[in-house]
């Protein structure tokens, strides 16, 4: 994938067999399940979701045998359901998962604790939504950490759940009409509970701790004397972990209605939480008192904390149509123009127009334009609507915790400057090197991606010029590209087209290996520089670095990541030496060849000689790699722009282990058996590599 498209492939450094060895009992009890028999049994217990508007969605129960009512909301997260279900911000809500298949990797142990003495895999002490709605439920759990199935875990916590309903239709209804009250009835003759609006009650009082609790950093942590006072309005455990484990500070967590106005501390933190922020009047009054009496005390808020800080400052909040709940919300930093992918869970927001003098928006949502953060121009106050600690979701904005600590240690005010955001535009005509013949190594995916690139250029009113020798492609369809040249994608013919049309930019990543090789040749012979053609997307230097295994290995190791042991050989004797150093078995591949032509596994020198004999026919060089056969293989499609914004478009999981060529394996997108930690750990690695 490195040589074919701007993506990054990561592989879990743990074989499936080794992983399951940690918990063989869970493996046998949770994966060896007759799912059809379980499904048949579940369909004997009907359930129905009733919306306030009168719609009824019928399915089957897989949780507790009880009927409940609450506010129906949806979350777009594709992973991390154990973390989401234990997030106190979901209190009182009927949670609809938009991802169609839930429960694949079960639920880990509640008894396993982290360094803070908190449940390691969860964000709260219990399940907080009153009910769960999914399209399809997995009756078996495929993960080495799984201790229970999702259904059994929900039943233990007294939370009903329904599957077999059209969650897409429910989500569209909520997007059109806004969040609705609903009721889940479980059982053949169950009565539908009366609709109850949880936002009319003080949900924060129900989820906040009842007495103060202190968390100290571990003795081996770096020494830090900073004291943080955290107001618990429904605080997620990962916030505590970030402060104590990552930053090494002392945290005192207090209830939402605790009088912290006189409390000795170096910084004040306002947590996330459920419901209407106006119900937390005791918190708002105490916060306002602190801001008046101790104006130099740094304050940082997250989610509900953003709204509480705004209300204490004199601004207003409002209930959103359907809120933002998920792990993929784009937020723009108004100080730099950078965009970050964030995790969110809120149904209320700050009204920017009501911010008093001296206060400014800090972040804005790139989807709906809603406020995502505020800050004071001079005083050390700032807050964000999203979750920089995530869990689930990416932690791309975790630097905000460091910014908070910097405000504490600097003991100075600041001058805040924000900018207006607009999309840049710098080219008017782009040359697209097309997919050409559909062969191994440059298959129909490049025809598809190139077609989408041409459509995107048209949407931006940028003229597109396509070179593609294959008339039987989607790219060459009438009405797509502004100009089409049916010519071979070679340096000679592409140079002639450049001389004729004089493009500003060139796309090389949508034509497979042939287009990449051509672009590299034009770069090296000076043609692109001569005609002022800028390569858009993946830079030429990056293409060269990923083509050269030694350069690639050096680059990856320079960022603290690891690659499998690998070396290039120019003749048979050198290949033998490399294989002996790495150790058999090894993977042998022909360099500069499409689709793994001439590759295979060698368990000994005799098999190595045979493979090299075939490989050297197709290439002047072979690559000898450490054998990773049997490992789980995952791929991350990552895009990065000129402003260093990086976006994971999707990830994919091969159902077959490594050793089966990706082109021959069944691949599913997104991954199905990764926990939130595993998914985001690999995501972080992929983004580090592409940067």
C-alpha positions in Angstrom: 0.0 0.0 0.0 2.9 2.4 0.6 3.8 2.4 -3.1 0.2 2.5 -4.4 -1.7 5.2 -2.6 -1.4 7.7 0.3 -2.2 5.2 3.0 -0.4 3.6 6.0 -0.6 -0.1 7.0 0.0 -1.1 10.6 0.2 -4.6 12.0 -0.7 -5.6 15.6 2.5 -6.9 17.2 0.6 -9.8 18.8 -0.4 -13.0 17.1 -4.0 -14.2 17.6 -2.8 -17.4 19.3 -0.6 -15.5 21.8 -3.4 -13.0 22.6 -5.9 -15.7 23.3 -3.4 -17.5 25.5 -3.9 -14.7 28.1 -7.5 -15.8 28.6 -8.1 -19.4 27.3 -11.3 -19.8 29.3 -12.9 -16.6 27.8 -11.8 -17.8 24.4 -13.6 -21.1 24.7 -16.8 -19.7 26.3 -17.3 -16.6 24.3 -16.1 -17.5 20.8 -17.3 -21.1 20.6 -21.0 -20.0 20.5 -23.7 -21.3 18.2 -24.8 -17.8 17.1 -27.8 -19.1 15.1 -29.1 -20.9 18.2 -28.6 -17.8 20.3 -30.3 -15.7 17.7 -33.3 -18.1 17.6 -33.6 -17.9 21.4 -33.4 -14.1 21.4 -36.2 -13.8 18.8 -38.6 -15.4 21.2 -38.3 -12.2 23.4 -39.7 -9.3 21.4 -39.0 -5.7 22.2 -40.1 -2.4 20.7 -38.8 1.2 20.6 -41.6 3.8 20.7 -40.8 7.4 19.7 -42.7 10.4 20.9 -44.0 11.1 17.4 -45.8 7.8 17.3 -43.3 5.7 15.3 -42.6 2.2 16.6 -39.5 0.1 15.7 -39.9 -3.6 16.6 -37.0 -6.0 17.3 -35.8 -8.4 19.9 -34.3 -8.0 23.4 -30.7 -8.9 24.3 -30.3 -7.1 27.7 -32.2 -6.8 30.9 -35.9 -7.8 31.0 -37.4 -4.4 31.9 -39.1 -1.5 30.1 -37.8 2.1 30.4 -38.2 5.6 28.9 -35.7 8.4 28.2 -34.3 10.8 25.6 -33.4 9.0 22.3 -30.0 10.1 21.0 -27.5 8.6 18.6 -23.7 8.1 18.6 -21.6 7.7 15.4 -18.7 5.9 17.1 -17.6 2.7 15.3 -15.6 1.4 18.3 -15.4 1.9 22.1 -18.9 0.8 23.1 -17.7 -0.2 26.6 -16.3 3.3 27.1 -19.4 5.0 25.7 -21.8 3.0 27.8 -20.0 3.9 31.0 -19.8 7.6 30.1 -21.9 9.5 32.7 -22.8 12.0 30.1 -25.2 9.4 28.6 -27.3 9.3 31.8 -31.0 9.2 31.2 -30.7 8.6 27.5 -31.7 5.7 25.2 -28.5 5.3 23.1 -28.7 4.4 19.4 -25.5 3.1 17.9 -25.3 4.1 14.2 -22.6 1.5 13.5 -24.6 -1.5 12.4 -22.8 -4.3 14.2 -22.1 -4.1 18.0 -20.7 -6.5 20.5 -18.0 -8.1 18.4 -15.3 -7.9 21.0 -17.4 -8.4 24.1 -16.7 -6.6 27.4 -13.5 -6.8 29.4 -13.1 -7.3 33.1 -14.6 -4.7 35.5 -12.3 -6.0 38.3 -9.0 -5.0 36.5 -7.8 -1.7 37.9 -5.4 0.9 36.6 -2.7 2.9 38.5 -5.4 5.2 40.0 -7.4 2.3 41.4 -10.1 2.9 38.7 -11.6 0.3 36.4 -9.0 0.0 33.6 -11.3 -0.4 30.7 -14.3 1.8 31.6 -15.2 5.5 32.0 -17.6 5.2 35.0 -18.7 2.8 37.7 -21.7 1.5 35.8 -23.7 1.6 32.6 -25.4 5.0 32.3 -27.8 5.0 29.3 -31.2 3.7 30.4 -31.4 1.5 27.2 -29.3 0.5 24.1 -30.5 0.2 20.5 -28.4 -1.5 17.8 -29.1 -2.9 14.3 -27.2 -6.2 14.6 -25.9 -7.7 17.8 -22.9 -10.2 17.9 -23.8 -13.1 20.2 -20.1 -14.2 20.3 -17.2 -12.1 21.5 -13.9 -12.3 19.6 -11.2 -10.7 21.7 -8.6 -12.0 24.2 -9.7 -9.5 26.9 -13.4 -10.4 26.7 -14.9 -11.6 29.9 -18.6 -11.3 29.0 -20.8 -10.7 26.0 -22.3 -7.3 25.7 -25.8 -8.6 26.4 -24.8 -10.4 29.6 -23.0 -7.3 30.8 -26.0 -5.1 30.2 -28.3 -7.6 31.9 -26.0 -7.5 34.9 -26.4 -3.7 35.1 -30.2 -3.8 34.6 -30.1 -2.1 31.2 -32.4 -3.3 28.5 -31.3 -3.4 24.8 -33.0 -4.1 21.5 -31.5 -5.4 18.2 -33.0 -6.0 14.8 -34.2 -2.5 14.2 -33.4 0.0 11.4 -31.0 2.3 13.3 -30.4 4.3 10.1 -34.1 5.2 9.9 -34.1 6.1 13.6 -31.0 8.3 13.1 -32.5 10.1 10.0 -35.6 10.7 12.0 -33.6 12.3 14.9 -31.5 14.4 12.5 -34.7 15.7 10.8 -36.8 16.3 13.9 -34.1 16.5 16.7 -33.7 14.4 19.8 -37.0 12.8 20.8 -38.4 11.2 23.9 -38.8 7.5 23.7 -39.6 4.3 25.5 -38.4 0.8 25.2 -40.9 -2.0 25.9 -39.5 -5.5 26.5 -41.7 -8.6 26.4 -44.7 -9.8 24.5 -47.3 -8.1 26.7 -45.2 -5.3 28.1 -46.8 -1.9 28.7 -45.1 1.1 27.1 -43.7 3.4 29.9 -44.8 7.0 30.0 -42.4 9.4 28.2 -40.1 11.2 30.7 -37.7 14.0 29.7 -34.5 13.4 31.7 -33.3 17.0 31.0 -36.0 18.3 33.3 -34.2 16.8 36.3 -30.7 17.4 37.7 -28.8 14.5 36.1 -25.5 15.9 37.3 -26.5 15.4 40.9 -27.3 11.7 40.2 -23.9 10.9 38.7 -21.5 13.1 40.6 -19.5 11.6 43.5 -20.9 12.2 47.0 -17.7 13.1 48.8 -14.2 14.4 47.9 -11.6 11.9 46.7 -7.9 12.5 46.2 -5.7 10.9 43.5 -2.0 11.0 43.9 0.6 10.3 41.2 2.6 7.1 41.4 5.9 7.2 43.5 7.9 6.5 40.3 6.2 9.4 38.4 8.1 12.6 37.7 7.9 14.9 40.7 5.2 17.5 40.4 3.8 19.7 43.1 0.8 21.0 41.1 -2.5 20.6 42.8 -5.7 20.4 40.6 -9.2 20.8 42.0 -11.6 18.9 39.8 -15.4 19.5 40.0 -17.1 16.2 39.2 -20.2 16.8 37.2 -20.0 13.3 35.8 -16.3 13.1 35.1 -14.9 10.4 32.9 -12.2 8.3 34.4 -9.7 9.0 31.6 -9.6 12.6 32.6 -8.3 11.6 36.0 -5.8 9.2 34.3 -4.5 12.0 32.1 -3.9 14.3 35.1 -2.4 11.7 37.4 -0.7 9.2 35.1 0.3 11.3 32.1 1.0 14.7 33.8 1.9 13.5 37.3 -0.2 16.0 39.2 -2.3 15.6 42.4 -6.0 15.8 41.7 -8.7 16.3 44.3 -12.2 15.5 42.9 -15.1 17.1 44.6 -18.9 16.9 44.2 -20.8 19.2 41.8 -22.3 21.2 44.7 -19.1 21.4 46.8 -18.1 24.9 47.9 -14.7 25.2 46.3 -14.4 29.0 46.4 -11.9 28.9 49.3 -10.2 25.6 48.4 -6.4 25.8 48.1 -5.3 24.7 44.6 -3.1 25.7 41.6 -5.7 25.1 39.0 -9.5 24.5 38.8 -10.9 21.9 36.4 -14.6 21.6 35.3 -15.6 18.2 34.1 -18.1 16.8 31.6 -21.5 15.7 32.6 -25.1 15.0 31.4 -28.1 17.2 30.8 -28.9 20.9 31.0 -26.1 23.0 32.4 -28.5 25.5 33.9 -29.5 22.8 36.4 -26.0 23.2 38.0 -26.7 26.5 39.6 -24.7 25.7 42.7 -21.6 25.0 40.5 -22.2 28.2 38.5 -22.5 30.4 41.5 -19.4 29.0 43.2 -17.4 29.3 39.9 -18.5 32.9 39.4 -17.3 33.6 43.0 -13.9 32.1 42.2 -13.6 34.2 39.0 -14.4 37.4 40.9 -12.2 36.7 44.0 -9.3 34.8 42.4 -9.0 36.1 38.9 -5.5 34.7 38.4 -6.4 31.1 39.2 -6.2 29.1 35.9 -9.5 27.4 34.9 -10.0 24.6 32.3 -13.3 23.0 31.4 -14.4 20.1 29.2 -17.8 19.5 27.6 -20.3 20.5 30.3 -17.4 22.4 31.9 -17.3 24.6 28.7 -21.0 25.5 29.2 -20.6 26.1 32.9 -17.7 28.5 32.3 -19.7 30.4 29.8 -22.8 30.7 32.1 -20.6 31.9 35.0 -19.1 34.5 32.6 -22.6 35.8 31.7 -23.1 34.0 28.4 -26.1 31.8 27.4 -26.4 28.1 26.4 -29.0 26.4 24.2 -30.2 22.9 23.5 -29.0 21.6 20.2 -31.3 19.9 17.6 -29.7 16.5 18.1 -26.3 17.2 19.6 -22.9 15.9 18.7 -22.1 12.4 20.0 -19.3 10.3 18.4 -15.6 10.1 17.8 -15.1 11.9 14.5 -16.2 15.5 14.9 -13.9 18.0 13.1 -13.0 21.1 15.2 -11.0 24.1 14.0 -8.6 25.8 16.3 -9.3 29.5 15.7 -5.7 30.4 16.9 -4.0 28.5 14.1 -6.6 27.3 11.6 -5.6 23.7 12.3 -8.4 21.1 12.2 -8.6 18.3 14.8 -10.7 15.1 14.9 -12.4 15.0 18.3 -14.6 12.8 20.5 -17.8 14.5 21.7 -20.9 13.7 23.8 -23.2 16.7 24.4 -26.7 17.9 23.6 -26.3 21.6 24.7 -23.9 24.2 23.4 -22.7 27.8 24.1 -24.3 30.7 22.3 -21.2 32.5 20.9 -23.2 35.7 20.3 -23.9 36.0 24.0 -20.2 36.0 25.1 -19.4 39.1 27.1 -16.6 41.5 26.4 -13.2 39.9 26.8 -14.3 36.4 25.9 -13.7 34.8 22.5 -14.6 31.5 20.7 -11.6 29.2 20.8 -12.7 26.3 18.6 -15.6 25.9 16.1 -17.2 22.8 14.7 -16.4 22.4 11.0 -19.6 20.5 10.4 -22.4 22.6 11.9 -20.5 25.8 13.0 -21.4 25.4 16.7 -19.1 26.6 19.4 -16.4 24.1 20.5 -14.5 26.2 23.0 -14.1 29.6 24.6 -11.3 31.6 26.3 -10.8 34.9 28.0 -8.6 37.3 26.2 -6.3 38.0 29.2 -7.2 35.9 32.1 -6.1 32.2 32.3 -9.6 30.8 31.5 -10.3 28.4 28.7 -12.5 25.4 27.9 -13.5 23.1 25.1 -16.8 21.4 24.2 -15.1 18.2 23.0 -13.1 15.6 24.9 -9.3 15.9 24.5 -8.9 12.8 26.8 -11.3 10.9 24.4 -11.7 7.2 25.5 -13.3 6.3 23.2 -11.9 8.2 20.3 -8.6 9.9 19.2 -6.5 11.9 21.6 -5.2 14.4 19.0 -6.0 17.3 21.3 -4.6 16.0 24.5 -2.1 18.9 24.3 -4.8 21.0 25.9 -4.0 19.4 29.3 -0.4 20.6 28.8 -1.6 24.1 27.9 -3.6 24.1 31.2 -0.5 23.2 33.1 1.6 25.8 31.3 -0.9 28.4 32.4 -0.5 27.2 36.0 3.3 27.2 36.0 3.8 30.4 34.1 1.7 32.4 36.6 1.1 35.0 33.9 -1.8 36.3 31.9 -1.9 36.0 28.2 -3.1 37.8 25.1 -5.4 35.7 22.9 -5.4 36.2 19.1 -7.8 34.2 16.9 -8.2 34.2 13.1 -11.1 33.7 10.6 -11.0 30.4 8.9 -11.3 29.8 5.1 -10.4 27.0 2.7 -7.2 27.8 0.7 -7.2 27.6 -3.1 -4.0 27.8 -5.1 -4.4 25.8 -8.4 -6.7 26.2 -11.4 -5.7 23.2 -13.6 -4.6 19.8 -12.5 -3.2 16.9 -14.6 -4.5 13.5 -13.4 -2.4 10.4 -14.2 -5.1 7.8 -14.7 -5.4 4.1 -13.8 -4.5 2.6 -17.1 -4.8 -1.1 -17.6 -6.5 -3.0 -14.8 -3.8 -5.4 -13.7 -2.5 -6.8 -10.4 -1.1 -3.9 -8.4 -3.3 -1.3 -10.1 -6.8 -2.6 -10.0 -10.2 -1.1 -10.2 -9.7 0.8 -6.9 -7.5 3.3 -8.8 -10.1 3.8 -11.4 -12.6 4.5 -8.7 -10.4 6.8 -6.6 -9.2 8.7 -9.7 -12.9 9.3 -10.6 -13.6 10.7 -7.2 -10.5 13.0 -7.5 -11.9 14.3 -10.8 -15.3 14.9 -9.2 -13.7 16.7 -6.3 -11.8 19.0 -8.7 -15.0 19.9 -10.5 -16.7 20.7 -7.2 -13.8 23.1 -6.4 -14.1 24.6 -10.0 -10.7 23.4 -10.9 -10.1 22.2 -14.4 -9.1 18.6 -14.7 -6.9 17.0 -17.5 -6.8 13.2 -17.6 -4.2 10.9 -19.2 -5.5 7.3 -19.4 -4.8 4.8 -22.2 -7.7 2.6 -21.2 -11.0 3.7 -22.8 -12.9 1.1 -20.7 -12.7 2.9 -17.4 -15.0 5.1 -15.3 -12.5 7.9 -15.4 -12.8 8.3 -19.1 -16.6 8.5 -19.1 -18.1 11.5 -20.8 -18.7 14.5 -18.6 -16.1 13.7 -15.9 -12.7 15.2 -16.9 -12.6 18.5 -18.8 -9.9 17.1 -21.1 -8.9 13.5 -21.8 -5.8 12.2 -23.6 -5.8 8.5 -24.5 -2.1 8.1 -24.2 0.3 5.7 -22.5 1.4 7.0 -19.0 5.1 7.3 -19.8 7.5 10.2 -19.2 7.6 11.0 -22.9 3.9 11.2 -23.5 3.1 12.9 -20.2 5.8 15.6 -21.0 4.0 16.3 -24.3 0.7 16.8 -22.5 2.3 19.1 -20.0 3.8 21.2 -22.8 0.4 21.5 -24.4 -2.0 22.1 -21.5 0.4 23.7 -18.9 -1.2 22.4 -15.7 -0.6 24.0 -12.2 -0.6 20.7 -10.4 -0.3 16.9 -10.9 -2.1 14.0 -9.2 0.2 10.9 -9.2 -1.5 8.8 -6.5 -4.6 7.7 -8.5 -2.9 5.6 -11.2 -1.2 2.8 -9.4 2.5 1.9 -9.7 2.7 3.0 -13.3 1.7 6.6 -12.5 3.9 6.7 -9.5 7.0 5.5 -11.5 6.2 8.1 -14.2 5.9 11.0 -11.7 9.2 10.0 -10.1 10.9 10.0 -13.5 9.5 13.4 -14.4 10.7 14.7 -11.0 14.2 13.3 -11.4 14.7 14.6 -15.0 13.6 18.1 -14.1 10.4 18.2 -16.2 8.1 19.1 -13.4 10.4 21.9 -12.2 10.9 23.2 -15.8 7.2 23.7 -16.4 6.3 24.7 -12.8 4.1 21.7 -12.1 3.5 21.0 -8.4 2.8 17.4 -7.3 -0.4 17.5 -5.2 -1.2 14.9 -2.5 1.6 12.6 -1.6 5.0 14.4 -2.3 7.5 12.8 -4.6 10.1 12.6 -1.8 7.6 10.6 0.2 6.9 8.3 -2.7 10.6 7.7 -3.2 11.1 7.1 0.6 8.3 4.5 0.7 9.6 2.8 -2.5 13.1 2.4 -1.0 12.8 0.0 1.9 16.1 1.1 3.5 15.0 4.8 3.5 11.6 3.8 4.7 13.0 1.8 7.6 15.3 4.7 8.7 12.4 7.1 8.5 10.1 4.9 10.6 12.7 4.2 13.2 13.5 7.9 13.5 10.0 8.5 14.9 10.3 5.7 17.5 8.3 3.1 15.6 9.4 -0.4 14.5 9.4 -2.3 11.2 10.0 -5.9 10.5 13.6 -6.8 9.8 14.3 -6.4 6.1 17.1 -5.9 3.6 17.7 -5.7 -0.1 19.9 -8.1 -2.1 21.2 -7.7 -5.6 22.3 -11.3 -6.1 21.8 -14.8 -4.7 24.8 -14.7 -2.4 23.7 -11.5 -0.8 20.2 -12.8 -0.4 21.6 -15.9 1.4 23.6 -13.7 3.8 20.6 -11.5 4.6 18.4 -14.6 5.2 21.0 -16.1 7.5 21.2 -12.9 9.5 17.4 -12.4 9.9 16.8 -16.1 10.5 14.5 -18.6 8.7 11.7 -18.5 7.7 11.9 -15.4 5.6 9.7 -13.7 3.0 11.3 -13.1 -0.4 9.9 -10.5 -2.7 11.0 -9.0 -6.1 11.6 -5.3 -5.7 9.9 -2.8 -8.1 7.4 -5.4 -9.2 3.6 -5.1 -9.1 1.3 -7.1 -6.9 4.1 -9.1 -5.1 5.2 -10.9 -8.3 7.7 -13.6 -7.6 7.3 -13.5 -3.8 7.0 -16.3 -1.3 8.1 -17.8 2.0 11.4 -19.7 2.3 11.9 -22.0 5.3 15.5 -22.9 4.3 18.2 -22.0 1.9 17.0 -24.5 -0.8 13.6 -22.7 -0.9 15.3 -19.4 -0.8 17.4 -20.2 -3.9 14.3 -21.3 -5.8 12.4 -18.1 -4.9 15.3 -15.9 -5.8 15.7 -17.6 -9.1 12.2 -16.6 -10.0 12.4 -13.1 -8.5 15.6 -12.1 -10.3 13.9 -12.8 -13.6 11.4 -10.0 -12.9 13.6 -7.6 -10.9 17.2 -6.7 -10.5 16.8 -6.8 -6.8 15.0 -8.9 -4.1 13.8 -7.9 -0.7 14.2 -10.4 2.2 11.9 -9.8 5.1 11.3 -11.2 8.6 8.5 -13.6 8.5 5.3 -12.3 10.1 3.0 -15.1 8.9 0.0 -15.6 11.2 -0.1 -12.1 12.6 -3.3 -10.0 12.5 -3.1 -7.5 9.6 -4.8 -4.1 9.6 -4.6 -1.2 7.2 -5.3 2.5 7.9 -6.1 4.9 5.1 -4.7 8.2 6.1 -4.8 11.6 4.4 -2.7 14.6 5.3 -2.9 18.2 3.9 -0.4 21.0 3.6 -1.5 22.4 7.0 -0.5 19.1 8.6 -4.1 18.1 9.3 -4.3 14.3 9.2 -7.5 12.4 8.7 -8.0 8.6 9.0 -10.5 8.0 6.3 -11.1 4.4 7.4 -9.3 1.3 8.6 -9.6 -2.3 7.4 -9.1 -5.7 8.9 -8.1 -8.7 7.0 -10.0 -11.8 8.0 -7.1 -13.9 6.9 -3.8 -13.6 8.9 -0.6 -12.3 7.4 0.8 -14.8 4.9 -2.2 -14.5 2.6 -1.7 -11.8 -0.1 -4.1 -8.9 0.7 -5.5 -9.2 -2.8 -6.6 -12.7 -2.0 -7.9 -12.1 1.5 -11.4 -11.1 2.6 -11.1 -7.5 4.0 -13.7 -5.7 6.0 -13.9 -2.0 6.6 -13.8 -0.8 9.3 -12.1 -3.3 11.6 -14.4 -5.5 13.7 -12.4 -6.9 16.6 -10.3 -3.9 17.8 -10.9 -2.3 21.2 -10.8 1.5 21.4 -7.2 1.4 22.8 -6.0 -0.9 20.0 -7.7 1.1 17.3 -6.4 4.4 18.4 -2.9 3.1 19.2 -2.6 2.0 15.6 -4.2 5.2 14.4 -1.6 7.3 16.2 1.2 5.2 14.6 -0.3 5.6 11.2 -0.5 9.3 11.5 3.1 9.5 12.9 4.2 7.6 9.8 2.4 9.7 7.2 3.7 12.9 8.9 
